[in-house]
Amino acid sequence: MPARGNGKRSLKQRMKDKMKQLQAVRWASRSQPAQSSADHEQQNGHSLPPRQEGPTTSTPRVSASKRKLNISQNNSSDDYCASMPTTIVDLSTLQPLFSSVLCKECHSEGLSLMWNRNLSKGFSISLFTKCEHCGDMSPSILTSKKVEAYYEVNRRAVGAGLSIGIGHGQLQRFSEAMDMPGMSERAFRGHFNFIHTKCDIQKNAILSAARDRVRAVYQSDCVEAFHGDILDVAVSFDGTWGKRGYTSKTGAGAVIEVRTGLVIDYHICSLHCQLCSVNKGKMTDGEFDQWLQQHKDSGACTQNYSGTSGGMEVRCAKVLWGRSLDHSMRYTEFVSDGDAKVFQSLCELNPYGDDCAIVKEECVNHVAKRLGSGLRTLKSTLAKQKITIGGRAVGSLTDDKIGKLQAFYNKAVRSANSSVEEMSSAIWASFYHSISTDEKPQHHLCSPEWCFFLSAVAEGRPVHDIHQQRLEHRKRSTFLNSHVASHVKAVYERLTRPELLSRCLLGKTQNPNECLHSLIWSRCPKHLFAGLKRVDIATTFAVGEFNEGSRGTHTFLNAAGCFSGTLQRQMGRKRDSARINKSERAAGEVQEARRKKRKLAEQRERDYQEQLEGGPLYKSGSF
């Protein structure tokens, strides 16, 4: 027993030492000045060094947020400046300022600050003073300056609401809670429509700037991707919908360049037009057809797609690839999840001709999920045939082991991406490592960096220590007995086919697209219905924030008449810095290891609690 305890402590100590070494290397690399030409290019605004042919562990990770926002912050300017900030004031606190002011008529002290409800315009309050002695009243003024035909505070309130995902109803409830005058729906709609007219201008500006930055990166380190003025780029693409399920009226698709992580184009589909829905029930078929033609010719119809909601992703892909040449780009490689017939539709569209084929790359996260879903399906299928591969026996296939095997598969695909053969060997190494026994060790594909058996042999440790460590491995890790391994191997054979692994060599994921989707729907909540205009505004805000941080949001607000001031820019820079710091911490290897360890511990705790309760207490359709 003492020998076993010492072996366990030494294993933990080695893991701690390895974590400390990784952290030391990371901090040392941060503190050293950039020496290579690639680092020099990154400091001067270029986002990524050239793609490496093989995996590397010496280069410190740089988060996507830092790559993108550093450029935007360097290019930021203070074109707009407000001398005074916008704030919320309890008007009763201003009364002492006027109580000592002399009346211009009777020259006595004692002016009262009052407001006129009838002359107020939304959040712009009409204020005037009245002498307590002679009753003289001053001309009224509004608390917001008028710009053209609108009051700036009202435009700013609508713009701010749309930037954080609240509409007229939520804005009214906010005013109610704050004891503030509200804004009529008609006034809100007027500001809303004006802001929407600026979407195309802002969209073109943001996407044009992103494409210029992409071209600058390729011109510096990948000139061979240019064919005349046409640039071949690799992108990730994914669709998103405004409602869970497959009945959404709106959907969007975005193309993100994989090296820079910038959105370079997007498209929105809508099945709904409010005017069409209302007038269809009020007119005869002939009258409606005539009106509909005029309605579409005027450009006021917000329905730009007809078909099923599930087909919106395919439609967006066709539109984006179809107009890519207008931007002097060809999306020759794209990362996709395979949930929709996007690749098949693009091959049929053939936007670049027979001389330039489109290559599909797999999202490595989705490929790894296939292993997890395949193993779970295998376990349930065999259970129906009275063949048990799960359970509590040593070497059984538990949900915890499935999660670990999926994580090992994901890591192998990400790290060993120089060739299909190397990737396949790394995947099979995790499988054979899991089925190894004392009688039949199978570590011929393992690496001493992570395999306890090879590291122990290299250190010359006694066989007894290796045996004790293997027993711990069987109890706590991914050990599979021979009965389970014979069934699991078929799943690995299917997911190591060369044609599948060849589409994983980029080692990229759709995580940037998922991040963009979260930004869109945080500004346009899925539980509330939204038409094309609302989704368009939310997407414009989201893409600006995704590509340029707070600067993108401020630029859109400026274009809409909500001119930014000093405080707005200062708070935006703080928010960008917080975003970079959070992203940098999350990108660290030590933090990633801690997150995985914490998730596994939480999963084990949930499984343990479920066992104490005698099984699941809630499961759809099971009771």
C-alpha positions in Angstrom: 0.0 0.0 0.0 2.7 2.6 0.7 4.3 1.9 -2.7 0.9 2.6 -4.3 0.5 5.9 -2.4 4.0 7.1 -3.3 3.4 6.3 -6.9 0.2 8.3 -6.9 1.8 11.2 -5.3 4.7 11.2 -7.7 2.2 11.2 -10.6 0.4 14.2 -9.3 3.7 16.0 -8.6 4.9 15.4 -12.2 1.6 16.8 -13.5 2.0 19.9 -11.4 5.6 20.3 -12.6 4.5 20.0 -16.2 1.8 22.6 -15.7 4.3 24.9 -14.1 6.7 24.4 -17.0 4.0 25.2 -19.5 3.0 28.4 -17.6 6.7 29.4 -17.3 7.2 29.0 -21.1 4.0 31.0 -21.8 5.0 33.9 -19.6 8.6 33.8 -20.8 7.4 34.0 -24.4 5.2 37.0 -23.5 8.0 38.9 -22.0 10.5 38.4 -24.8 10.5 40.9 -27.7 9.4 39.8 -31.1 12.3 38.7 -33.2 10.9 36.8 -36.2 9.5 38.5 -39.3 6.1 36.9 -38.6 6.0 38.5 -35.1 7.0 41.8 -36.7 4.2 41.6 -39.1 1.7 40.8 -36.3 2.8 43.9 -34.4 2.2 46.0 -37.4 -1.4 45.0 -37.8 -1.2 41.6 -39.5 -3.3 39.0 -37.8 -1.6 35.6 -38.2 1.8 34.1 -39.1 1.9 31.7 -42.1 0.3 28.4 -41.6 2.8 25.8 -40.2 3.3 22.5 -42.0 3.4 20.5 -38.7 2.2 20.9 -35.1 4.2 23.1 -32.8 4.1 23.6 -29.0 6.6 26.4 -28.6 4.6 29.2 -30.1 2.4 30.9 -27.4 -1.3 31.1 -28.2 -2.8 34.5 -29.2 -6.5 34.9 -28.8 -8.7 35.8 -31.8 -9.9 38.9 -29.9 -6.4 40.2 -29.4 -5.5 39.7 -33.1 -8.6 41.6 -34.2 -9.0 44.3 -31.6 -5.4 45.4 -31.5 -5.7 46.5 -35.2 -9.0 48.3 -34.6 -7.7 50.1 -31.5 -4.6 51.3 -33.4 -6.8 52.6 -36.2 -9.4 54.3 -33.9 -9.8 58.0 -34.0 -11.6 60.7 -32.0 -13.5 62.4 -34.8 -16.5 63.1 -32.6 -16.4 64.7 -29.2 -19.1 65.8 -26.8 -18.1 68.4 -24.1 -20.7 67.1 -21.7 -21.8 63.5 -21.1 -25.4 62.2 -21.4 -26.8 61.2 -18.0 -29.9 60.5 -16.0 -30.8 63.3 -13.6 -33.3 63.5 -10.7 -34.6 67.0 -11.5 -35.5 67.7 -7.9 -31.8 67.8 -7.1 -31.4 70.8 -9.4 -33.8 73.0 -7.4 -31.2 74.4 -5.1 -29.3 75.7 -8.1 -32.2 78.0 -9.0 -33.4 79.0 -5.5 -30.7 81.6 -5.2 -31.0 82.9 -8.7 -32.5 86.4 -9.1 -35.7 86.9 -11.1 -35.2 89.1 -14.1 -38.5 91.0 -13.4 -38.6 91.5 -9.7 -35.0 90.9 -8.9 -35.8 88.7 -5.9 -34.4 85.3 -5.1 -36.5 82.2 -5.4 -36.9 80.6 -8.8 -38.6 77.2 -9.1 -37.6 74.6 -11.7 -40.7 73.2 -13.5 -41.4 71.0 -16.5 -44.1 71.0 -19.1 -45.5 67.6 -20.0 -47.3 68.8 -23.1 -44.1 70.3 -24.7 -41.8 67.4 -23.8 -40.7 65.1 -26.7 -40.0 61.6 -25.4 -36.9 61.6 -23.2 -36.3 65.3 -24.1 -38.0 67.2 -21.2 -39.4 70.7 -21.5 -38.1 72.8 -18.5 -38.8 76.4 -17.4 -38.4 78.5 -14.3 -41.1 80.3 -12.4 -40.6 83.1 -9.9 -42.1 82.3 -6.5 -42.8 86.1 -5.9 -44.0 87.7 -9.1 -44.9 84.5 -11.0 -42.8 85.4 -14.1 -42.1 82.3 -16.2 -39.0 81.9 -18.4 -39.2 80.5 -21.9 -39.0 76.7 -21.9 -36.1 74.7 -23.1 -35.7 71.1 -24.0 -33.1 68.9 -22.3 -31.7 67.6 -25.5 -30.4 69.4 -28.6 -32.3 69.1 -31.8 -30.4 67.6 -34.7 -32.2 68.2 -38.0 -35.8 66.9 -37.3 -35.1 64.8 -34.2 -33.9 65.1 -30.6 -30.6 63.4 -30.0 -31.5 61.8 -26.7 -34.5 60.0 -28.3 -32.3 58.7 -31.2 -29.6 57.7 -28.8 -32.2 55.8 -26.6 -33.5 53.8 -29.6 -30.0 53.1 -30.9 -28.8 52.1 -27.4 -31.8 49.8 -27.0 -31.2 48.1 -30.3 -27.5 47.6 -29.6 -28.3 45.6 -26.4 -31.4 43.8 -27.7 -34.4 45.7 -26.4 -37.3 47.1 -28.4 -40.1 49.6 -27.7 -41.9 47.5 -25.1 -38.8 46.9 -23.0 -37.8 50.6 -23.3 -41.2 51.6 -22.0 -40.9 49.3 -19.0 -37.4 50.7 -18.3 -38.9 54.2 -18.3 -41.7 53.1 -16.0 -39.3 51.6 -13.5 -37.1 54.8 -13.6 -40.1 57.1 -13.3 -39.2 58.7 -16.6 -41.4 59.9 -19.5 -41.6 57.3 -22.3 -41.6 57.4 -26.0 -44.6 56.7 -28.3 -44.4 53.7 -30.5 -44.8 55.9 -33.6 -41.7 57.9 -32.6 -39.8 54.8 -31.8 -40.7 53.3 -35.2 -39.5 56.5 -36.9 -36.1 56.3 -35.3 -36.0 52.6 -35.9 -36.6 53.0 -39.6 -33.9 55.7 -39.9 -31.3 53.6 -38.1 -32.2 50.7 -40.5 -31.4 53.0 -43.5 -27.8 53.2 -42.3 -27.4 49.4 -42.1 -26.2 49.0 -45.7 -23.7 51.9 -45.4 -22.3 50.5 -42.2 -22.3 46.9 -43.5 -20.3 47.9 -46.6 -17.8 49.9 -44.5 -17.2 47.2 -42.0 -16.9 44.4 -44.6 -14.8 46.4 -46.9 -12.4 47.2 -44.1 -12.3 43.5 -43.2 -11.5 42.4 -46.8 -8.7 45.0 -47.0 -7.2 43.6 -43.8 -7.4 40.1 -45.2 -5.7 41.1 -48.4 -3.0 42.9 -46.5 -2.2 39.7 -44.5 -2.1 37.5 -47.6 0.1 40.1 -49.5 2.6 39.9 -46.7 3.0 36.1 -46.3 0.9 34.3 -48.9 1.3 35.9 -52.3 0.7 32.6 -54.1 -3.0 32.8 -53.1 -3.4 35.8 -55.5 -4.5 35.1 -59.1 -4.3 38.5 -60.6 -6.6 40.6 -58.5 -8.5 37.6 -57.3 -7.6 36.2 -53.9 -8.3 32.6 -52.9 -9.1 32.3 -49.2 -10.3 29.6 -46.8 -13.4 30.5 -44.8 -15.8 29.0 -42.3 -19.5 29.2 -42.9 -22.5 28.4 -40.8 -26.2 29.3 -40.7 -28.3 30.5 -37.8 -32.0 31.0 -37.2 -34.2 33.4 -35.3 -36.2 30.6 -33.7 -35.3 27.2 -32.3 -36.5 24.4 -34.4 -37.1 24.5 -38.1 -40.0 27.0 -38.3 -38.1 30.3 -38.1 -39.2 33.2 -40.3 -35.7 34.6 -40.4 -32.2 33.2 -40.8 -28.6 34.4 -41.5 -25.4 33.0 -42.8 -21.9 34.5 -42.5 -18.5 33.9 -44.1 -15.5 34.2 -41.8 -11.9 34.1 -43.1 -10.1 31.5 -41.1 -6.6 33.1 -40.8 -7.8 36.5 -39.5 -11.1 35.5 -37.9 -12.9 38.4 -39.6 -16.4 38.4 -41.0 -16.0 39.3 -44.7 -19.6 38.8 -45.9 -23.1 37.8 -44.6 -26.6 37.5 -45.9 -30.0 37.4 -44.2 -33.1 35.5 -45.3 -36.7 36.4 -44.4 -39.9 34.5 -45.0 -42.1 37.2 -43.5 -43.4 40.7 -44.6 -45.9 42.3 -42.2 -47.5 44.5 -44.9 -48.0 41.4 -47.1 -49.6 39.5 -44.3 -52.0 42.3 -43.4 -53.0 43.3 -47.0 -53.5 39.7 -48.1 -56.5 39.4 -45.8 -58.0 42.7 -46.8 -57.8 42.5 -50.6 -59.1 40.2 -53.3 -56.6 37.9 -55.1 -56.5 40.2 -58.1 -56.1 43.3 -56.1 -53.4 41.7 -53.9 -51.4 40.5 -56.9 -51.4 43.9 -58.4 -50.5 45.6 -55.1 -47.8 42.9 -54.4 -46.0 43.7 -57.6 -45.9 47.4 -56.8 -44.9 46.6 -53.3 -41.9 44.5 -54.4 -40.9 47.0 -57.1 -40.7 49.7 -54.4 -38.2 47.7 -52.4 -40.4 47.8 -49.3 -41.1 44.1 -49.1 -39.1 42.4 -46.4 -39.6 38.8 -47.7 -36.6 37.9 -49.8 -36.8 34.1 -49.6 -39.4 31.4 -50.2 -39.0 27.9 -49.1 -38.4 25.9 -45.9 -36.6 27.4 -42.9 -34.0 24.6 -43.1 -33.1 25.7 -46.6 -32.1 29.2 -45.5 -28.5 28.1 -44.8 -28.2 26.8 -48.4 -29.7 29.9 -49.8 -27.3 32.1 -47.8 -24.3 30.1 -49.1 -25.4 30.4 -52.7 -25.8 34.2 -52.4 -22.4 34.6 -50.6 -20.4 32.4 -52.9 -22.3 33.9 -55.9 -21.2 37.4 -55.2 -17.7 36.6 -53.8 -16.1 37.5 -57.2 -17.6 41.0 -56.9 -15.3 41.5 -53.9 -12.3 40.0 -55.9 -12.3 36.9 -53.7 -12.9 33.2 -54.1 -13.9 31.0 -51.2 -12.0 27.9 -52.4 -11.9 26.1 -49.0 -14.6 26.3 -46.4 -15.1 24.8 -43.0 -18.6 23.4 -42.5 -20.4 21.0 -40.1 -22.3 19.0 -42.7 -25.7 19.7 -41.2 -27.1 21.1 -44.4 -26.6 20.4 -48.1 -24.3 23.4 -48.5 -21.4 21.7 -50.1 -23.6 19.7 -52.5 -25.4 22.9 -53.5 -22.2 24.9 -54.1 -20.8 22.1 -56.3 -24.0 22.3 -58.4 -23.8 26.1 -58.5 -20.1 25.9 -59.5 -19.5 29.6 -59.1 -15.9 29.6 -60.1 -16.0 27.3 -63.1 -14.5 23.9 -63.6 -10.9 25.2 -63.2 -11.4 26.1 -59.5 -13.1 23.5 -57.4 -14.4 24.2 -53.9 -12.9 22.0 -51.2 -14.9 21.3 -48.0 -13.0 21.1 -44.7 -14.6 19.5 -41.7 -15.1 21.3 -38.4 -13.0 19.3 -36.1 -15.4 19.8 -33.2 -18.2 18.3 -35.1 -16.1 15.4 -36.3 -15.1 14.7 -32.7 -18.7 14.8 -31.7 -19.4 12.0 -34.3 -17.2 9.8 -32.2 -19.2 10.6 -29.0 -22.6 10.1 -30.7 -21.3 7.0 -32.5 -20.2 5.4 -29.2 -23.5 6.3 -27.5 -25.5 4.9 -30.4 -23.4 1.7 -30.3 -24.0 1.2 -26.6 -27.8 1.7 -26.9 -28.0 -0.5 -30.1 -26.1 -3.4 -28.4 -28.2 -3.0 -25.3 -31.3 -3.8 -27.4 -29.6 -6.9 -28.6 -28.9 -7.9 -25.0 -25.2 -7.2 -25.4 -23.8 -5.0 -22.5 -20.8 -2.8 -23.0 -21.7 -0.3 -20.4 -22.2 -0.8 -16.7 -19.9 -0.7 -13.7 -17.4 -3.5 -14.6 -13.8 -2.5 -15.1 -13.2 -1.5 -18.7 -16.9 -0.8 -19.5 -17.9 2.0 -21.8 -19.3 4.7 -19.5 -20.5 8.2 -20.5 -17.5 9.7 -18.7 -15.1 7.6 -20.8 -17.0 8.5 -24.0 -16.4 12.2 -23.2 -12.7 11.6 -22.6 -12.3 9.5 -25.8 -14.0 12.3 -27.7 -11.6 14.8 -26.2 -8.6 12.7 -27.1 -9.9 12.3 -30.6 -10.4 16.1 -30.9 -6.9 16.8 -29.6 -5.3 14.3 -32.0 -7.1 15.9 -35.0 -6.1 19.4 -33.9 -2.4 18.7 -33.1 -1.4 16.1 -35.7 -2.5 18.0 -38.8 0.5 17.8 -41.0 -0.7 14.7 -42.8 -3.5 12.2 -42.9 -1.1 9.4 -41.8 0.1 11.4 -38.8 -3.5 12.2 -37.8 -4.6 8.6 -38.1 -1.7 7.4 -36.0 -2.5 9.9 -33.3 -6.1 8.8 -33.2 -5.3 5.1 -33.1 -2.7 5.8 -30.4 -5.5 7.0 -28.0 -7.5 3.8 -28.8 -4.7 1.3 -28.3 -3.5 3.1 -25.2 -7.0 2.6 -23.8 -7.1 -1.1 -24.4 -3.5 -1.9 -23.3 -3.0 -4.4 -20.5 0.0 -5.8 -18.6 -0.2 -9.0 -20.6 -0.6 -7.2 -23.9 0.8 -3.6 -23.9 0.0 -1.6 -27.0 1.8 1.6 -26.7 3.6 1.4 -30.1 1.8 4.6 -31.3 1.9 6.5 -28.1 4.0 9.5 -27.3 6.2 9.7 -24.1 4.8 13.3 -23.6 1.4 11.9 -22.4 1.7 8.1 -22.2 2.5 7.0 -18.6 3.9 3.6 -19.7 6.5 5.1 -22.2 7.5 7.9 -19.8 8.0 5.3 -17.0 10.1 3.1 -19.2 12.2 6.2 -20.4 12.8 7.1 -16.7 13.8 3.5 -15.9 11.2 3.1 -13.2 10.5 -0.4 -11.8 7.8 -2.6 -13.4 5.9 -2.6 -10.1 5.4 1.2 -10.3 4.1 0.8 -13.9 1.8 -1.9 -12.8 0.3 0.2 -10.0 0.0 3.1 -12.3 -1.9 1.0 -14.8 -4.3 -0.1 -12.1 -5.1 3.5 -11.4 -5.4 4.1 -15.2 -8.0 1.3 -15.4 -10.1 2.7 -12.5 -10.0 6.4 -13.4 -9.3 6.9 -17.1 -10.3 5.4 -20.5 -9.4 1.7 -20.1 -11.6 -0.5 -22.2 -11.7 -4.3 -21.7 -11.3 -6.7 -24.7 -15.1 -7.3 -25.0 -15.8 -3.6 -25.3 -12.8 -2.9 -27.5 -14.0 -5.4 -30.1 -17.2 -3.4 -30.6 -15.7 0.1 -30.3 -13.0 -0.5 -32.8 -15.5 -0.4 -35.7 -16.5 3.2 -34.8 -12.8 4.2 -34.8 -12.3 2.6 -38.2 -15.2 4.6 -39.6 -13.9 7.8 -38.2 -10.3 7.3 -39.4 -11.1 6.9 -43.1 -8.5 8.9 -45.2 -11.2 10.7 -47.1 -12.6 12.1 -43.8 -9.3 12.9 -42.2 -8.1 14.7 -45.3 -10.9 17.2 -44.7 -9.6 17.9 -41.2 -6.1 19.1 -42.1 -6.9 22.7 -41.6 -7.7 21.9 -37.9 -10.3 24.6 -37.8 -13.7 24.9 -36.2 -16.9 26.8 -36.5 -16.4 28.4 -33.1 -16.0 31.9 -34.6 -19.4 31.5 -36.4 -21.0 30.3 -33.1 -19.6 33.3 -31.4 -21.0 35.6 -34.0 -24.4 33.9 -33.7 -24.5 34.6 -30.0 -23.7 38.3 -30.6 -26.5 38.5 -33.1 -29.2 36.9 -31.0 -28.2 38.8 -27.8 -29.2 41.9 -29.8 -32.3 40.2 -31.2 -33.6 37.6 -28.6 -34.9 34.4 -30.1 -37.9 34.3 -27.7 -39.3 37.4 -29.4 -40.5 37.6 -33.0 -38.3 39.9 -35.1 -38.6 40.8 -38.8 -36.0 41.3 -41.4 -35.2 44.9 -40.4 -34.6 44.1 -36.7 -32.4 41.1 -37.6 -30.5 43.3 -40.1 -29.8 45.9 -37.4 -28.8 43.3 -34.9 -26.5 41.6 -37.4 -24.9 44.9 -38.3 -24.2 45.7 -34.7 -22.9 42.1 -34.1 -20.5 42.1 -37.1 -19.1 45.5 -36.1 -18.5 44.3 -32.6 -17.1 41.0 -33.7 -14.6 42.6 -36.2 -13.7 45.8 -34.5 -14.9 45.7 -30.9 -16.5 48.8 -29.4 -15.3 50.9 -32.3 -17.7 49.0 -34.7 -20.7 49.7 -32.4 -19.7 53.4 -32.0 -19.3 53.8 -35.8 -22.8 52.5 -36.4 -24.3 54.7 -33.7 -22.4 57.8 -35.2 -23.8 57.0 -38.6 -27.3 56.8 -37.1 -27.0 60.2 -35.4 -26.0 59.0 -32.0 -22.6 60.9 -31.9 -20.1 59.4 -29.5 -18.5 61.3 -26.7 -15.4 61.0 -24.6 -17.0 58.8 -22.0 -18.4 56.5 -24.6 -15.0 55.9 -26.2 -13.3 55.5 -22.8 -15.8 52.9 -21.7 -15.5 51.1 -25.0 -11.8 50.8 -24.7 -12.2 49.4 -21.2 -14.6 46.9 -22.5 -12.3 45.9 -25.4 -9.4 45.5 -22.9 -11.6 43.3 -20.7 -12.5 41.2 -23.7 -8.9 40.7 -24.7 -7.8 39.8 -21.2 -10.6 37.3 -20.8 -9.9 35.8 -24.2 -6.2 35.6 -23.5 -6.8 33.8 -20.2 -9.1 31.4 -21.9 -6.6 30.7 -24.7 -3.9 29.6 -22.2 -3.0 26.0 -22.1 -3.1 25.9 -18.3 -6.5 27.5 -18.3 -7.7 25.0 -20.9 -6.5 22.1 -18.9 -8.2 23.5 -15.8 -11.5 23.9 -17.7 -11.5 20.4 -19.0 -10.6 19.0 -15.5 -13.4 21.0 -14.0 -16.0 19.9 -16.6 -15.1 16.2 -16.1 -15.3 16.7 -12.3 -18.8 18.3 -12.7 -19.9 15.4 -15.0 -18.7 12.8 -12.5 -20.5 14.6 -9.7 -23.8 14.7 -11.7 -23.4 11.0 -12.5 -22.8 10.3 -8.8 -25.9 12.3 -7.7 -28.0 10.5 -10.3 -26.9 7.1 -8.9 -27.8 8.2 -5.4 -31.3 9.2 -6.7 -31.7 5.8 -8.2 -31.4 6.9 -11.8 -32.7 9.9 -13.8 -35.7 11.7 -12.3 -36.5 13.5 -15.5 -36.0 12.3 -19.1 -38.1 13.2 -22.1 -40.8 10.6 -22.8 -39.4 8.1 -20.4 -42.1 8.1 -17.7 
